[in-house]
Amino acid sequence: MGATVEWSRSSRGLMESVFSSGRAPPPEPTPTKPAERGKALFDSEDSTAKNKKKAKAGGVLQWYRSRREAKPWVYGLLEGAAFAAAGELVATCILKQQSADPMRLLFFAGWGAVVAFCVAPWLKLLSSLTLSRPSRLLDSMGKAVLNQLTMTPLLTLVFVAAWEVMLKKTPVPELATRGVGPISEPFTDRYKRTAVFWLTADFVNLLLVPNNYRFLVALAMGAIWAVLSSHMTT
């Protein structure tokens, strides 16, 4: 009898505490099926693996960025060489379906480094100029035209002369004796194509891309131009 009274009191106390708090007792957890537990575990592991890959990629990118900031010239030359060499490989191995020529590959890699060396300060100078204050559109177009009248013909002339000497094996004295004759026709033809491509590329780069990323965009455009350049150069 005493035990019954004691149980009744404890039960009444529990009910009073529940109703006085205004909350019902927590429901019992619903048991999950083995398949659901396996799917949840797989999703968790997959998410963890993706997060690790992202963290690793971010770490590599951060490491490269810090090294590039420490030695911008060195990494700029390497990037220029890599982009140009990649363009040569795409043009030769994919478009022409031929085996890669080591001398051509070396030439384009060296040329990419030369272009990067010239373009980096020149692009910085162009970005600092203001040719038209009222209109950013006209300002970008003016800078792009200015580039086609200055840097582009100079680089085109150097490219054609270097091609004649290094790959066509034309002796420098012979080239100097004959003057601009051997390179005048290929220069004119190449300059027209180069100016059309880079006028568009420079205009888009100067108009839409922030200053900090213009050099990398120029290198990416250079890789596309290297594909076209290699494809049309024999």
N, C-alpha and C positions, 0 to 999 in steps of 0.2 A: 504493500500500500504506500509506503514511504517512497519507494522507488518510482511509483506511478506519479505521485505528486511532484517529485523532483523533475521527472521528464517533462511533465506538463508545464512546469515553470520555465524550464529552459527553452521549450518549444515556444511558449508565449513571449519570452524575451527576444527570441530570434525574429518572430513575426513582427513585434513592435519595432525592433531596430530597422527592419526592412521597410515597413510602412512609414516610419518616421523620417527616413532618409529620402523617401519618394522614388527609390530606385528598386528595380527588380533584381533578383540575384542573377549573376552573369550566366549566360547559357553555356551549356557544355559544348566544347569544341567538336565540330563535325569531323568525323574521321575521313581522311582523304584516301582516294584509291591509289594503289601502287603506281598505276600509269601516270596519274596526275603528279605524284611526288617525283617520279622520274623525269617528267617534262619540266617541272619547276627546277630540278637540279641541273638539267641540261641547259636550260635558259640562263641560269645563274653562272654556270661555267663558261658558256659562250659569251655572255656579257663581260665576264672577267677577262677572258682572252682578248676581246676587242679593246677593252680599256688598256690592257698591257701593250698591245700593238700601237695604239694611239700615243701612249706615253713614250714608247720607244722611238716612234717616228718623230714626235715632238722634241725628244732629247737630241736626236741626230740633227734635226733642223736647227735647234738652238746652238748646238756645238758648231755646226758649219757657219752659222750666222756670226757667232763670236769670233771664229777664226778669220772670216772674211773681213769683218770690221777691223781686225788687227792688221791684216795685210791686204787691203783692197786691190792694189795693183797686181799682186801675184795671182790672186784668185780671179780677178777680171781677165787676165791673159789666159788662164787655164779654162775659164768658161767660154771665152771666145774660140779657143782652139777646139774644145769639145763640141760646141754647137756646129762649127763649120765642118769638122770631121764627120759628125753624125749626118749632116746634109749630104756630104759626098757618098757616104755608105748607102744612104737611102736611094740616091739617084743611080748609083752604079749597080747595087745588088738587087734592088726591088724594081725600079723603073726600067733600067736597061737589062736587067737579069744577067749580069756579068759578074765575074769574080773581081774582088777589090784589088786595085792597083796600089801597092805600097807607096810608090812615089807620088801619085795623085793624092792619096790620103795624107801623106806628110805635107804636101804642098798646101792643101786646103786647111790643115790644122795650123800650119805656120801663118797662113793668110788670115785665119780667124783671129790669131793672137795679135797680128799687126793691126787689123781693123779695130779690135777692142782697145788697143793702146791709143789709137788715134781718136776713136769715137767717144771714149769716156770723158776726156776734158772738153772736147768740142760740143758734146751734148749738154754738158754742164753750162758751158758758155751760152749756148742757144737758149737754154731754159732761163737764164738770168736776163736775157734781152727782152725788151718790150717794143715791138714794132707797131702795135696798134692798141692803145689803151681802151677806146670805147668798145671794141669787139674782140672777144677772145677767139672767135672763129677766124677772123681776118688775121689776128696775131699769129695763130698756129699755122695758117696757110702761108703767111709771109715767111716764117721761119723754115717751113718745109721747102719752099721755093729757094730760099737762100742756101739751104744745104745742097740742093741739086746744082746750084751754080758755083759752089766752092769745093766742098769736101768730096762730093760724089765724082766729079770729073778727075780730080787728083788721084783718088783711090783706084778709079777705073784705069787710068793710065799706068799706074804702078802695077796693077794686076796683069794687064796685057803684056807689059815689058817683062815682068817676072815669069810669066807663062812661056814667053818666047825663049828666054834664057834657060830656065830650069827644066822645062818639060819638052820643049821642041829642040833643045840643045843648040840654039843659035848663039854663036860666040859674041861676047859683048863688043869686041872691036868691030866685028862685021855689022852688028846692029847699030853701033855708033856711026859707022861709015855710011851706011845706007840711010841714016836719019830716021824720020818718022814713017817712012814708006811701009816697012813691014808691019807696023802696028796701027797705022792710020785707019785702014779699013776695019779691022776687028775692033778698034777703039770706038769708032763712030757707031757701029752696029750694037756693040755691047752697052755703050753709054745710053743709047735710046731706051733700051730695055731696063737698064738699071735705074734711070731717072724716073720712068713710069712707075716701077715697083716701089722705090723708096720715097717718091713724092706722096703716095698714098699711105705708106707705112709711117713715115715721119709725121704726117698730118694727124693721123689717128693717135699716135703716141703722144705728141705734144698737146693735143686737145683733151684727151680723156684720161691719161695715165698720170698719177702723182709723180712728183720729181724723184722720190726715192726709188721708184720702180721703173723709171724710163730706160735705164741702162739694161736691165734684165729683159725688158720687153724688146728693146732693140736687138739684143742677142738672139732672142727667140725668133724675131723677124729675120735676123741674119741666117738662122738655121733653115728657114723656109727658102730664103734667097739662095743659100748654098745648094739646096736641092735643084732649084731652077738653073742656077749658074753652072753646076756640074753637068746637068743634063744637056745644056746647049753648048758646052765647051768641049771641043774635040782636040 
